[in-house]
Amino acid sequence: MRKLKVWINGRFTDSRDAKISVFDRGFLYGDGLFETMRAYAGSIFSLDEHLARLFNSSKNLRIKIPYSKKELREASYNIIKRNAVKDAYIRITVTRGGNVIIITKEFSGYPRRDYIYGTSAKVLEMTLDEHSPLAGMKTLNRLSYLLAKESAKAGGYGEAILLNTKGDVAEGATSNLFLVKNGRLLTPSLDSGILPGITRRTVIALAKELKIPVIEKHLSYKELILADEVFLTNSLAELLPLIKVDRAKIGRGRPGEVTKLLHAAYRKMI
């Protein structure tokens, strides 16, 4: 594996030489935030929106970011240039310990077969607490999500879906969730405790442009498994068709036409 440059507190260093203090609160307690982004042909998609969410969350958690949005924007572009990557994964991490770290690596997308044939998800008993002060934020406390994902993978599923304390469908371990029913696009409302995803917001805007009715609401498990189509969204996967939930086949068991239409519109926008 070739050496990569990372950005730590205003300086570039080789990834193998990168260090933070063992007393950093992000390391000790998961006391911090992060944003994950994707670059296409050297352009970071929705960077300003990701930075806005990062700064909004930092304000809510009283975590001071010692750099401006402009400085982090420049650093994000500099890191992909320094590493000579154009199609890339970029992550910004901020800790209460005072560290701001930006890393990147090559990323060309998920396997093509996942979009042709779709993927599957397992609904877990693990509950998302929509009343938590951390709800809706990308904090470094991700262990419950990672365990959910690993549990789903161990059962042969591609993603885990979490329910909130009311039993409503909330989100995937690494994704937001959309349903298509009778030509309408349904997605859990923000008060379900979900992350206000950047890709989620983009898809909603695209659907409205395409005259597809969009409804944000509390969604039941029954609505999920009886949907005509289901897909997942995040910055790396874009729109990923979901063709099976638990043992239930979704729709016809293959990626649906509304999913394909919205993904095509998303790719065209990129």
C-alpha positions as CSV (number, residue, x, y, z in Angstrom):
1,M,0.0,0.0,0.0
2,R,1.4,3.4,-1.0
3,K,2.1,6.1,1.5
4,L,-0.8,8.6,1.8
5,K,-0.7,12.1,3.1
6,V,-3.0,13.1,5.9
7,W,-3.9,16.5,7.2
8,I,-3.7,17.0,11.0
9,N,-4.2,20.4,12.6
10,G,-3.1,22.4,9.6
11,R,-0.1,20.3,8.5
12,F,0.4,17.5,6.0
13,T,2.2,14.3,7.2
14,D,2.7,10.8,6.0
15,S,-0.1,8.5,7.2
16,R,2.4,6.1,8.8
17,D,3.9,9.0,10.8
18,A,0.5,10.5,11.9
19,K,0.0,10.8,15.6
20,I,-2.5,12.2,18.1
21,S,-2.3,12.3,21.9
22,V,-3.3,9.3,23.9
23,F,-5.2,11.8,26.0
24,D,-7.4,13.0,23.1
25,R,-11.0,12.8,24.1
26,G,-12.0,11.5,20.7
27,F,-9.7,8.5,21.3
28,L,-10.7,8.0,24.9
29,Y,-14.4,8.6,24.8
30,G,-15.5,8.9,21.2
31,D,-16.1,12.6,21.9
32,G,-16.1,14.1,18.5
33,L,-17.8,14.3,15.1
34,F,-17.0,13.3,11.5
35,E,-18.2,13.8,7.9
36,T,-17.6,11.4,5.1
37,M,-17.6,12.7,1.5
38,R,-17.0,11.5,-2.0
39,A,-15.0,13.1,-4.8
40,Y,-15.7,12.6,-8.5
41,A,-13.0,13.6,-11.0
42,G,-11.4,15.8,-8.3
43,S,-14.6,17.5,-7.3
44,I,-15.9,16.9,-3.8
45,F,-19.7,16.4,-4.0
46,S,-21.8,18.6,-1.6
47,L,-18.7,19.6,0.4
48,D,-20.3,22.9,1.6
49,E,-23.4,21.0,2.8
50,H,-21.2,18.5,4.7
51,L,-19.3,21.3,6.3
52,A,-22.5,23.1,7.3
53,R,-23.7,19.9,9.0
54,L,-20.4,19.5,10.8
55,F,-20.4,23.0,12.2
56,N,-24.0,22.8,13.2
57,S,-23.4,19.6,15.1
58,S,-20.2,21.0,16.7
59,K,-22.3,24.0,17.9
60,N,-24.9,21.7,19.4
61,L,-22.2,19.6,21.2
62,R,-20.2,22.7,22.2
63,I,-17.1,21.3,20.3
64,K,-15.0,24.2,19.1
65,I,-13.5,23.8,15.6
66,P,-10.3,25.9,15.4
67,Y,-10.7,26.3,11.6
68,S,-13.2,28.0,9.4
69,K,-15.3,26.3,6.8
70,K,-13.2,28.0,4.1
71,E,-10.0,26.6,5.6
72,L,-11.4,23.1,5.9
73,R,-12.7,23.3,2.3
74,E,-9.2,24.2,1.1
75,A,-7.6,21.5,3.1
76,S,-10.1,18.9,1.8
77,Y,-9.1,19.8,-1.8
78,N,-5.5,20.0,-1.0
79,I,-5.5,16.5,0.5
80,I,-6.9,14.9,-2.6
81,K,-4.3,16.8,-4.7
82,R,-1.4,15.8,-2.5
83,N,-2.5,12.2,-2.8
84,A,-3.1,12.4,-6.5
85,V,-6.6,10.9,-6.2
86,K,-9.6,12.1,-8.3
87,D,-12.3,9.5,-7.4
88,A,-11.9,9.4,-3.7
89,Y,-13.3,8.9,-0.2
90,I,-12.6,11.9,2.2
91,R,-13.3,12.0,5.9
92,I,-13.0,15.0,8.3
93,T,-12.8,14.1,12.0
94,V,-13.1,16.7,14.8
95,T,-12.5,15.9,18.4
96,R,-13.0,17.8,21.6
97,G,-9.4,17.1,22.3
98,G,-8.6,19.8,19.7
99,N,-7.7,17.6,16.8
100,V,-9.0,18.1,13.3
101,I,-7.9,15.4,10.9
102,I,-8.6,14.9,7.2
103,I,-7.9,11.6,5.4
104,T,-8.5,10.4,1.9
105,K,-8.1,7.3,-0.3
106,E,-9.1,6.1,-3.7
107,F,-12.7,5.1,-4.0
108,S,-14.5,4.2,-7.3
109,G,-17.8,3.1,-5.9
110,Y,-19.7,0.0,-4.8
111,P,-19.6,-3.1,-6.9
112,R,-21.8,-2.7,-10.1
113,R,-23.7,-5.9,-9.2
114,D,-25.2,-4.2,-6.2
115,Y,-27.0,-1.8,-8.4
116,I,-28.0,-4.4,-11.1
117,Y,-29.3,-7.0,-8.6
118,G,-29.8,-5.0,-5.4
119,T,-28.9,-5.8,-1.9
120,S,-30.6,-7.0,1.3
121,A,-31.2,-5.8,4.8
122,K,-32.0,-7.2,8.2
123,V,-34.2,-5.4,10.7
124,L,-32.6,-5.7,14.1
125,E,-34.0,-5.5,17.6
126,M,-31.3,-3.0,18.5
127,T,-33.2,0.3,19.1
128,L,-32.3,3.8,17.9
129,D,-33.2,6.3,20.6
130,E,-34.7,9.3,18.8
131,H,-34.7,11.2,22.1
132,S,-30.9,10.9,22.6
133,P,-29.0,14.3,22.5
134,L,-26.8,12.6,19.9
135,A,-29.7,11.7,17.5
136,G,-29.2,13.1,14.1
137,M,-25.5,13.7,14.4
138,K,-22.4,11.9,13.1
139,T,-20.5,11.5,16.3
140,L,-17.5,9.2,16.9
141,N,-19.8,7.0,19.0
142,R,-20.6,4.6,16.2
143,L,-20.1,1.2,17.9
144,S,-23.8,0.4,18.1
145,Y,-24.1,1.0,14.4
146,L,-21.0,-1.1,13.7
147,L,-22.3,-3.9,15.7
148,A,-25.6,-3.7,13.9
149,K,-23.9,-3.9,10.5
150,E,-21.7,-6.8,11.6
151,S,-24.7,-8.7,12.9
152,A,-26.6,-8.2,9.6
153,K,-23.5,-9.3,7.6
154,A,-23.1,-12.4,9.8
155,G,-26.6,-13.3,8.7
156,G,-25.8,-12.8,5.1
157,Y,-27.4,-9.4,4.7
158,G,-25.8,-6.3,3.2
159,E,-27.2,-3.7,5.7
160,A,-28.9,-3.4,9.1
161,I,-32.1,-1.4,9.6
162,L,-32.9,0.1,13.0
163,L,-36.2,0.9,14.6
164,N,-36.7,3.7,17.0
165,T,-38.2,3.5,20.5
166,K,-41.7,3.8,19.0
167,G,-41.1,0.9,16.8
168,D,-41.0,3.1,13.7
169,V,-38.5,2.3,10.9
170,A,-35.6,4.8,11.3
171,E,-32.5,4.3,9.2
172,G,-29.8,1.9,8.1
173,A,-26.6,1.4,10.1
174,T,-24.8,3.3,7.4
175,S,-27.6,4.8,5.3
176,N,-30.9,6.6,5.1
177,L,-33.9,4.8,3.8
178,F,-36.5,5.4,1.1
179,L,-39.7,3.5,0.1
180,V,-41.7,3.8,-3.1
181,K,-45.4,3.0,-2.8
182,N,-48.0,3.7,-5.5
183,G,-45.7,6.1,-7.2
184,R,-45.0,8.1,-4.1
185,L,-41.6,8.4,-2.3
186,L,-41.7,7.8,1.4
187,T,-38.9,8.4,3.9
188,P,-38.7,8.5,7.7
189,S,-39.2,12.0,9.1
190,L,-36.3,13.7,10.9
191,D,-38.1,13.4,14.2
192,S,-37.7,9.6,13.8
193,G,-34.2,10.2,15.1
194,I,-32.4,9.7,11.8
195,L,-29.4,11.4,10.5
196,P,-30.3,14.4,8.2
197,G,-28.4,12.8,5.3
198,I,-26.9,15.0,2.6
199,T,-27.7,12.4,-0.1
200,R,-31.2,12.0,1.4
201,R,-31.8,15.8,1.0
202,T,-30.5,15.7,-2.5
203,V,-32.7,12.8,-3.5
204,I,-35.8,14.5,-2.1
205,A,-35.0,17.6,-4.1
206,L,-34.5,15.5,-7.3
207,A,-37.8,13.7,-6.7
208,K,-39.6,17.0,-6.5
209,E,-38.0,18.2,-9.7
210,L,-39.2,14.9,-11.4
211,K,-42.8,15.5,-10.0
212,I,-42.6,12.5,-7.7
213,P,-44.6,13.1,-4.6
214,V,-42.4,13.0,-1.5
215,I,-43.8,12.3,2.0
216,E,-41.6,12.4,5.2
217,K,-43.5,10.5,7.9
218,H,-43.3,7.9,10.6
219,L,-43.0,4.5,8.8
220,S,-44.0,1.1,10.1
221,Y,-42.3,-2.2,9.6
222,K,-45.4,-3.3,7.6
223,E,-45.1,-0.4,5.2
224,L,-41.4,-1.3,4.7
225,I,-41.9,-4.9,3.7
226,L,-45.0,-4.1,1.6
227,A,-43.3,-1.3,-0.4
228,D,-43.1,-1.5,-4.1
229,E,-39.4,-0.5,-4.0
230,V,-36.9,0.3,-1.3
231,F,-33.5,1.9,-1.6
232,L,-30.7,3.2,0.7
233,T,-28.7,6.4,0.4
234,N,-25.4,7.7,1.6
235,S,-22.6,9.7,0.2
236,L,-20.5,6.7,-0.9
237,A,-23.2,4.4,-2.2
238,E,-25.4,7.1,-3.7
239,L,-28.7,5.2,-4.2
240,L,-28.5,1.5,-3.5
241,P,-31.5,-0.7,-4.4
242,L,-32.9,-3.0,-1.6
243,I,-34.6,-6.1,-2.9
244,K,-35.0,-8.1,0.3
245,V,-35.8,-7.2,4.0
246,D,-35.5,-10.0,6.4
247,R,-37.1,-12.9,4.5
248,A,-39.5,-10.7,2.6
249,K,-39.0,-9.9,-1.1
250,I,-39.5,-6.3,-1.9
251,G,-41.8,-5.7,-4.8
252,R,-40.7,-7.9,-7.7
253,G,-37.4,-8.7,-6.0
254,R,-35.3,-6.5,-8.3
255,P,-34.4,-2.8,-8.5
256,G,-37.5,-0.7,-9.3
257,E,-38.1,1.9,-12.0
258,V,-38.4,4.9,-9.6
259,T,-35.1,3.9,-7.9
260,K,-33.4,3.7,-11.3
261,L,-34.9,7.0,-12.4
262,L,-33.7,8.8,-9.3
263,H,-30.2,7.2,-9.4
264,A,-29.9,8.2,-13.1
265,A,-30.9,11.8,-12.2
266,Y,-28.4,11.8,-9.3
267,R,-25.6,10.6,-11.6
268,K,-26.5,13.2,-14.2
269,M,-26.3,15.9,-11.6
270,I,-22.8,14.7,-10.6
